[in-house]
Each structure stands twice: as C-alpha cells, then as structure tokens.
Amino acid sequence: MNHPSRGGDGRIPDDPRRQSAHADVAVPAPILSANRLVNRRDFLQRATETAKLAGLGAALGMFDRSRAAAASATANPWAYDDSKVRKTDPKLLHYHEVSHFRCTRPSPRCIALTQDEHLLIGAGKYLSEHSVDGTRVSEIALADEVRCVGATPDGSLYVGLRQHVEVFDRKGQRRDTWPSPGSKSYFTGIAAGEADVFVADAGTRAVLRYDRSGRLKGRIGEKDKTRNIPGFIIPSPFFDVEIARDGLVRVANTGRHRVEAYTFDGDLELSWGTPGWAIENFCGCCNPINLTLLPDGRVVTFEKGIPRVKVYTAEGGFESIVAGAESFAANAKVCGPNDCTLGGLDGVADAKGRIYILDLVAAETRVMERDKAGA
C-alpha cells in the first residue's frame, strides 16, 4: 500500500528546495543507529574470546597489565591505549578529498553504487539515492532500519534489514520479500551478482548464498576442520562481503583481523591480514569492518576504533592510506574499550577508482581521488 505522501511508485519525491548537494541541509545532530547485535556485557565477552583465540594480547603488545589488574570488575580487562598510533604518516597518504556532502538522513549505516553510478545510502528506515555529487534523487521508506544494500547490473536493489532481505526495482517498487533464515540472524552486508546474492549474517557468523529469487543455496565460512576453515569471529555487528572479478567472494573476518577469499561453494582459497599496531595490520577488537573493491581488484578496507581507510593488493600487500583517523575526529570518539558496537566507516569505489567514504557518525560522505604522484 502506498503512503499518501509518496508517489505511485512507492518513493518519496524530493522537495526541489533541497536538491543542492552543498546547501545547508537541515539534518539533526548525528544519531547513531541502534546497532546492537550484542549488549555491553556480550561485547566484552566476545572481545575477550577474540583476544584469546587470535592471540591479540601478545601480538599487539597493547595491554597495560598493571591497569588491567587494578581495573574494577566492570572495566574491560583488554583496554588499551592507542593514542600513539592515531597519527597518519603523510608519506603513506596517496589520496585527496575532492568533495563531500552531508547525508540527508541521520544514522547512516551503509552505502552502495548502482550500475549507472548513483549512490545508495541506507540511514534509519530510509534508502536514499544520490548522484555522485550528493544531490538526492529519490528515497524509499522501509518498515525497519536498513542494515546493508547491494545493486545488480540490471538495476535490482537488494536491501538487508535485520533478519530478511527486500528486493526493489530501479523505480523503487518492492518486488519481493525474502523469508528470514532465523531469529538469530543479523544482516550486515550484501553482495549482489548476476546469479547469486551473498548476505553476511553477523548473528549466525556465516555468509548466506542465495539465488536471485531468494532460495538459500548454501552457507559459507562456518567452522569446518575437514575443509581447513577456522570459522568467523564476529565480536561486534560489523561483517561484510564483496564479489570480486576473480570469481571469489571476499569476506571481512573481523575478529581474526583478516580478509578471506572463498569460492561460491564455500572453499577457502586464501586469507591475509594480521593483528598489530603497524599500519599494514589491523588493531582493536575487530577490523576491518567493511570492504570495497577497486576496478583492478585491489581491496579497500574500512576500520573503526581508529577510523581509517587503506588500500591493499588483491593478495593482501599493503599499498597506501586513503584517509587517516584525523579525518574522522567525531567517529574516533564513539568507540571505546568497554563498548565498540557503534561508529565506523563504510565505502564504495566507482569505475574510475574514486572512493566514497561514508562516516557513520558525522553522517557525511567524502569523495576521494588518488594522487597522480602516487599512481
């Protein structure tokens, strides 16, 4: 049923007075999404389990044992001081900002790019479509918060809510609603291809493989010693998946601090990433939280805690920094040692290699281009 304030295609038409990407849009102060896969106690427990399984205490050398010993029972025993590594070496920055724009809705959660290079931003219970300069083109209202979104070459939009997927056509008409796989599901990432749709389910710690009609075809990444698959560790509600041009899906195994590549049938082909303070590594409880792929197959990673964006080769060789923590001051403040379920960054890359960074706290998108000198 169409809402009376919407057009016949189910979209909410824009007021032309709000079309300018650089006009002062009346967006409320950032309201962080109710991003609660786990509560504070569960987060601490998962973070502790992560540290034990991944060997983080020794690998990172980041824990102040005297402080931990003196901490109260409610404090995080794995608390650490990361102030020394929040400064970015300018020699490693190979990108510069060419523009930015504010989100027209508070609480952004995800970003994707359509085949015709329009940006899709999920914020609260809305999916907004923007031109790449930030001008809002249209908007779809949903019954629940948008957790993730993906677009196929034919224009279909796959919108992940907490426990199910809804499918829309390019005009904003809802075409299908897929059944939920279960009450424990918590969808956080979608990668849509020509014949398959992969959904990262942080609740069950698995990547679900669907066909385009919503039929579940398989589960990827669950612990299986016979296939040499260690399993996903997901301490916080961030878990992403991307389809690469080499025919493999890339998955952010956040608690293991690495990126893994699987076949569509679930065979683990390669993995890379190491916990640690060095810039080429990933620190905190769980990073990288999101991924995107450049046209040549290189991997762009997005982190929280120390919010930053980095570029790696397809095989995991560190290449450069797109933006450091200095660019995301407000974001860096919301993720602490006792609760890191909020904040973070998401992003997408276009055919020219430009990277669009969505700041989940500041509610804005930065457009980054590679420096010619660093090409």
Secondary structure as a PSIPRED ss2 file (coil, helix, strand):
# PSIPRED VFORMAT (PSIPRED V4.0)

   1 M C   1.000  0.000  0.000
   2 N C   1.000  0.000  0.000
   3 H C   1.000  0.000  0.000
   4 P C   1.000  0.000  0.000
   5 S C   1.000  0.000  0.000
   6 R C   1.000  0.000  0.000
   7 G C   1.000  0.000  0.000
   8 G C   1.000  0.000  0.000
   9 D C   1.000  0.000  0.000
  10 G C   1.000  0.000  0.000
  11 R E   0.000  0.000  1.000
  12 I C   1.000  0.000  0.000
  13 P C   1.000  0.000  0.000
  14 D C   1.000  0.000  0.000
  15 D C   1.000  0.000  0.000
  16 P H   0.000  1.000  0.000
  17 R H   0.000  1.000  0.000
  18 R H   0.000  1.000  0.000
  19 Q C   1.000  0.000  0.000
  20 S C   1.000  0.000  0.000
  21 A C   1.000  0.000  0.000
  22 H C   1.000  0.000  0.000
  23 A C   1.000  0.000  0.000
  24 D C   1.000  0.000  0.000
  25 V C   1.000  0.000  0.000
  26 A C   1.000  0.000  0.000
  27 V C   1.000  0.000  0.000
  28 P C   1.000  0.000  0.000
  29 A C   1.000  0.000  0.000
  30 P C   1.000  0.000  0.000
  31 I C   1.000  0.000  0.000
  32 L C   1.000  0.000  0.000
  33 S C   1.000  0.000  0.000
  34 A C   1.000  0.000  0.000
  35 N C   1.000  0.000  0.000
  36 R C   1.000  0.000  0.000
  37 L C   1.000  0.000  0.000
  38 V C   1.000  0.000  0.000
  39 N C   1.000  0.000  0.000
  40 R H   0.000  1.000  0.000
  41 R H   0.000  1.000  0.000
  42 D H   0.000  1.000  0.000
  43 F H   0.000  1.000  0.000
  44 L H   0.000  1.000  0.000
  45 Q H   0.000  1.000  0.000
  46 R H   0.000  1.000  0.000
  47 A H   0.000  1.000  0.000
  48 T H   0.000  1.000  0.000
  49 E H   0.000  1.000  0.000
  50 T H   0.000  1.000  0.000
  51 A H   0.000  1.000  0.000
  52 K H   0.000  1.000  0.000
  53 L H   0.000  1.000  0.000
  54 A H   0.000  1.000  0.000
  55 G C   1.000  0.000  0.000
  56 L H   0.000  1.000  0.000
  57 G H   0.000  1.000  0.000
  58 A H   0.000  1.000  0.000
  59 A H   0.000  1.000  0.000
  60 L H   0.000  1.000  0.000
  61 G C   1.000  0.000  0.000
  62 M C   1.000  0.000  0.000
  63 F E   0.000  0.000  1.000
  64 D C   1.000  0.000  0.000
  65 R H   0.000  1.000  0.000
  66 S H   0.000  1.000  0.000
  67 R H   0.000  1.000  0.000
  68 A H   0.000  1.000  0.000
  69 A H   0.000  1.000  0.000
  70 A H   0.000  1.000  0.000
  71 A C   1.000  0.000  0.000
  72 S C   1.000  0.000  0.000
  73 A C   1.000  0.000  0.000
  74 T C   1.000  0.000  0.000
  75 A C   1.000  0.000  0.000
  76 N C   1.000  0.000  0.000
  77 P C   1.000  0.000  0.000
  78 W C   1.000  0.000  0.000
  79 A C   1.000  0.000  0.000
  80 Y E   0.000  0.000  1.000
  81 D C   1.000  0.000  0.000
  82 D C   1.000  0.000  0.000
  83 S H   0.000  1.000  0.000
  84 K H   0.000  1.000  0.000
  85 V H   0.000  1.000  0.000
  86 R C   1.000  0.000  0.000
  87 K C   1.000  0.000  0.000
  88 T C   1.000  0.000  0.000
  89 D C   1.000  0.000  0.000
  90 P H   0.000  1.000  0.000
  91 K H   0.000  1.000  0.000
  92 L H   0.000  1.000  0.000
  93 L E   0.000  0.000  1.000
  94 H C   1.000  0.000  0.000
  95 Y E   0.000  0.000  1.000
  96 H E   0.000  0.000  1.000
  97 E E   0.000  0.000  1.000
  98 V E   0.000  0.000  1.000
  99 S E   0.000  0.000  1.000
 100 H E   0.000  0.000  1.000
 101 F E   0.000  0.000  1.000
 102 R E   0.000  0.000  1.000
 103 C C   1.000  0.000  0.000
 104 T C   1.000  0.000  0.000
 105 R C   1.000  0.000  0.000
 106 P C   1.000  0.000  0.000
 107 S C   1.000  0.000  0.000
 108 P E   0.000  0.000  1.000
 109 R E   0.000  0.000  1.000
 110 C E   0.000  0.000  1.000
 111 I E   0.000  0.000  1.000
 112 A E   0.000  0.000  1.000
 113 L E   0.000  0.000  1.000
 114 T C   1.000  0.000  0.000
 115 Q C   1.000  0.000  0.000
 116 D C   1.000  0.000  0.000
 117 E C   1.000  0.000  0.000
 118 H C   1.000  0.000  0.000
 119 L E   0.000  0.000  1.000
 120 L E   0.000  0.000  1.000
 121 I E   0.000  0.000  1.000
 122 G E   0.000  0.000  1.000
 123 A E   0.000  0.000  1.000
 124 G C   1.000  0.000  0.000
 125 K C   1.000  0.000  0.000
 126 Y E   0.000  0.000  1.000
 127 L E   0.000  0.000  1.000
 128 S E   0.000  0.000  1.000
 129 E E   0.000  0.000  1.000
 130 H E   0.000  0.000  1.000
 131 S C   1.000  0.000  0.000
 132 V C   1.000  0.000  0.000
 133 D C   1.000  0.000  0.000
 134 G C   1.000  0.000  0.000
 135 T C   1.000  0.000  0.000
 136 R E   0.000  0.000  1.000
 137 V E   0.000  0.000  1.000
 138 S E   0.000  0.000  1.000
 139 E E   0.000  0.000  1.000
 140 I E   0.000  0.000  1.000
 141 A E   0.000  0.000  1.000
 142 L C   1.000  0.000  0.000
 143 A C   1.000  0.000  0.000
 144 D C   1.000  0.000  0.000
 145 E C   1.000  0.000  0.000
 146 V C   1.000  0.000  0.000
 147 R C   1.000  0.000  0.000
 148 C E   0.000  0.000  1.000
 149 V E   0.000  0.000  1.000
 150 G E   0.000  0.000  1.000
 151 A E   0.000  0.000  1.000
 152 T C   1.000  0.000  0.000
 153 P C   1.000  0.000  0.000
 154 D C   1.000  0.000  0.000
 155 G C   1.000  0.000  0.000
 156 S C   1.000  0.000  0.000
 157 L E   0.000  0.000  1.000
 158 Y E   0.000  0.000  1.000
 159 V E   0.000  0.000  1.000
 160 G E   0.000  0.000  1.000
 161 L C   1.000  0.000  0.000
 162 R C   1.000  0.000  0.000
 163 Q C   1.000  0.000  0.000
 164 H C   1.000  0.000  0.000
 165 V E   0.000  0.000  1.000
 166 E E   0.000  0.000  1.000
 167 V E   0.000  0.000  1.000
 168 F E   0.000  0.000  1.000
 169 D C   1.000  0.000  0.000
 170 R C   1.000  0.000  0.000
 171 K C   1.000  0.000  0.000
 172 G C   1.000  0.000  0.000
 173 Q C   1.000  0.000  0.000
 174 R E   0.000  0.000  1.000
 175 R E   0.000  0.000  1.000
 176 D E   0.000  0.000  1.000
 177 T E   0.000  0.000  1.000
 178 W C   1.000  0.000  0.000
 179 P C   1.000  0.000  0.000
 180 S C   1.000  0.000  0.000
 181 P C   1.000  0.000  0.000
 182 G C   1.000  0.000  0.000
 183 S C   1.000  0.000  0.000
 184 K C   1.000  0.000  0.000
 185 S C   1.000  0.000  0.000
 186 Y C   1.000  0.000  0.000
 187 F E   0.000  0.000  1.000
 188 T E   0.000  0.000  1.000
 189 G E   0.000  0.000  1.000
 190 I E   0.000  0.000  1.000
 191 A E   0.000  0.000  1.000
 192 A E   0.000  0.000  1.000
 193 G C   1.000  0.000  0.000
 194 E C   1.000  0.000  0.000
 195 A C   1.000  0.000  0.000
 196 D E   0.000  0.000  1.000
 197 V E   0.000  0.000  1.000
 198 F E   0.000  0.000  1.000
 199 V E   0.000  0.000  1.000
 200 A E   0.000  0.000  1.000
 201 D E   0.000  0.000  1.000
 202 A C   1.000  0.000  0.000
 203 G C   1.000  0.000  0.000
 204 T C   1.000  0.000  0.000
 205 R C   1.000  0.000  0.000
 206 A E   0.000  0.000  1.000
 207 V E   0.000  0.000  1.000
 208 L E   0.000  0.000  1.000
 209 R E   0.000  0.000  1.000
 210 Y E   0.000  0.000  1.000
 211 D E   0.000  0.000  1.000
 212 R C   1.000  0.000  0.000
 213 S C   1.000  0.000  0.000
 214 G C   1.000  0.000  0.000
 215 R C   1.000  0.000  0.000
 216 L E   0.000  0.000  1.000
 217 K E   0.000  0.000  1.000
 218 G E   0.000  0.000  1.000
 219 R E   0.000  0.000  1.000
 220 I E   0.000  0.000  1.000
 221 G C   1.000  0.000  0.000
 222 E C   1.000  0.000  0.000
 223 K C   1.000  0.000  0.000
 224 D E   0.000  0.000  1.000
 225 K H   0.000  1.000  0.000
 226 T H   0.000  1.000  0.000
 227 R H   0.000  1.000  0.000
 228 N C   1.000  0.000  0.000
 229 I E   0.000  0.000  1.000
 230 P C   1.000  0.000  0.000
 231 G C   1.000  0.000  0.000
 232 F C   1.000  0.000  0.000
 233 I C   1.000  0.000  0.000
 234 I C   1.000  0.000  0.000
 235 P C   1.000  0.000  0.000
 236 S C   1.000  0.000  0.000
 237 P C   1.000  0.000  0.000
 238 F C   1.000  0.000  0.000
 239 F C   1.000  0.000  0.000
 240 D C   1.000  0.000  0.000
 241 V E   0.000  0.000  1.000
 242 E E   0.000  0.000  1.000
 243 I E   0.000  0.000  1.000
 244 A C   1.000  0.000  0.000
 245 R C   1.000  0.000  0.000
 246 D C   1.000  0.000  0.000
 247 G C   1.000  0.000  0.000
 248 L C   1.000  0.000  0.000
 249 V E   0.000  0.000  1.000
 250 R E   0.000  0.000  1.000
 251 V E   0.000  0.000  1.000
 252 A E   0.000  0.000  1.000
 253 N E   0.000  0.000  1.000
 254 T H   0.000  1.000  0.000
 255 G H   0.000  1.000  0.000
 256 R H   0.000  1.000  0.000
 257 H C   1.000  0.000  0.000
 258 R E   0.000  0.000  1.000
 259 V E   0.000  0.000  1.000
 260 E E   0.000  0.000  1.000
 261 A E   0.000  0.000  1.000
 262 Y E   0.000  0.000  1.000
 263 T C   1.000  0.000  0.000
 264 F C   1.000  0.000  0.000
 265 D C   1.000  0.000  0.000
 266 G C   1.000  0.000  0.000
 267 D C   1.000  0.000  0.000
 268 L E   0.000  0.000  1.000
 269 E E   0.000  0.000  1.000
 270 L E   0.000  0.000  1.000
 271 S E   0.000  0.000  1.000
 272 W E   0.000  0.000  1.000
 273 G C   1.000  0.000  0.000
 274 T C   1.000  0.000  0.000
 275 P E   0.000  0.000  1.000
 276 G C   1.000  0.000  0.000
 277 W C   1.000  0.000  0.000
 278 A C   1.000  0.000  0.000
 279 I C   1.000  0.000  0.000
 280 E C   1.000  0.000  0.000
 281 N C   1.000  0.000  0.000
 282 F E   0.000  0.000  1.000
 283 C C   1.000  0.000  0.000
 284 G C   1.000  0.000  0.000
 285 C C   1.000  0.000  0.000
 286 C C   1.000  0.000  0.000
 287 N C   1.000  0.000  0.000
 288 P C   1.000  0.000  0.000
 289 I C   1.000  0.000  0.000
 290 N E   0.000  0.000  1.000
 291 L E   0.000  0.000  1.000
 292 T E   0.000  0.000  1.000
 293 L E   0.000  0.000  1.000
 294 L C   1.000  0.000  0.000
 295 P C   1.000  0.000  0.000
 296 D C   1.000  0.000  0.000
 297 G C   1.000  0.000  0.000
 298 R C   1.000  0.000  0.000
 299 V E   0.000  0.000  1.000
 300 V E   0.000  0.000  1.000
 301 T E   0.000  0.000  1.000
 302 F E   0.000  0.000  1.000
 303 E C   1.000  0.000  0.000
 304 K C   1.000  0.000  0.000
 305 G C   1.000  0.000  0.000
 306 I C   1.000  0.000  0.000
 307 P C   1.000  0.000  0.000
 308 R C   1.000  0.000  0.000
 309 V E   0.000  0.000  1.000
 310 K E   0.000  0.000  1.000
 311 V E   0.000  0.000  1.000
 312 Y E   0.000  0.000  1.000
 313 T C   1.000  0.000  0.000
 314 A C   1.000  0.000  0.000
 315 E C   1.000  0.000  0.000
 316 G C   1.000  0.000  0.000
 317 G C   1.000  0.000  0.000
 318 F E   0.000  0.000  1.000
 319 E E   0.000  0.000  1.000
 320 S E   0.000  0.000  1.000
 321 I E   0.000  0.000  1.000
 322 V E   0.000  0.000  1.000
 323 A E   0.000  0.000  1.000
 324 G C   1.000  0.000  0.000
 325 A H   0.000  1.000  0.000
 326 E H   0.000  1.000  0.000
 327 S H   0.000  1.000  0.000
 328 F C   1.000  0.000  0.000
 329 A H   0.000  1.000  0.000
 330 A H   0.000  1.000  0.000
 331 N H   0.000  1.000  0.000
 332 A H   0.000  1.000  0.000
 333 K H   0.000  1.000  0.000
 334 V C   1.000  0.000  0.000
 335 C C   1.000  0.000  0.000
 336 G E   0.000  0.000  1.000
 337 P C   1.000  0.000  0.000
 338 N C   1.000  0.000  0.000
 339 D E   0.000  0.000  1.000
 340 C C   1.000  0.000  0.000
 341 T C   1.000  0.000  0.000
 342 L C   1.000  0.000  0.000
 343 G C   1.000  0.000  0.000
 344 G C   1.000  0.000  0.000
 345 L E   0.000  0.000  1.000
 346 D E   0.000  0.000  1.000
 347 G E   0.000  0.000  1.000
 348 V E   0.000  0.000  1.000
 349 A E   0.000  0.000  1.000
 350 D C   1.000  0.000  0.000
 351 A C   1.000  0.000  0.000
 352 K C   1.000  0.000  0.000
 353 G C   1.000  0.000  0.000
 354 R C   1.000  0.000  0.000
 355 I E   0.000  0.000  1.000
 356 Y E   0.000  0.000  1.000
 357 I E   0.000  0.000  1.000
 358 L E   0.000  0.000  1.000
 359 D E   0.000  0.000  1.000
 360 L C   1.000  0.000  0.000
 361 V C   1.000  0.000  0.000
 362 A C   1.000  0.000  0.000
 363 A C   1.000  0.000  0.000
 364 E E   0.000  0.000  1.000
 365 T E   0.000  0.000  1.000
 366 R E   0.000  0.000  1.000
 367 V E   0.000  0.000  1.000
 368 M E   0.000  0.000  1.000
 369 E E   0.000  0.000  1.000
 370 R E   0.000  0.000  1.000
 371 D C   1.000  0.000  0.000
 372 K C   1.000  0.000  0.000
 373 A C   1.000  0.000  0.000
 374 G C   1.000  0.000  0.000
 375 A C   1.000  0.000  0.000
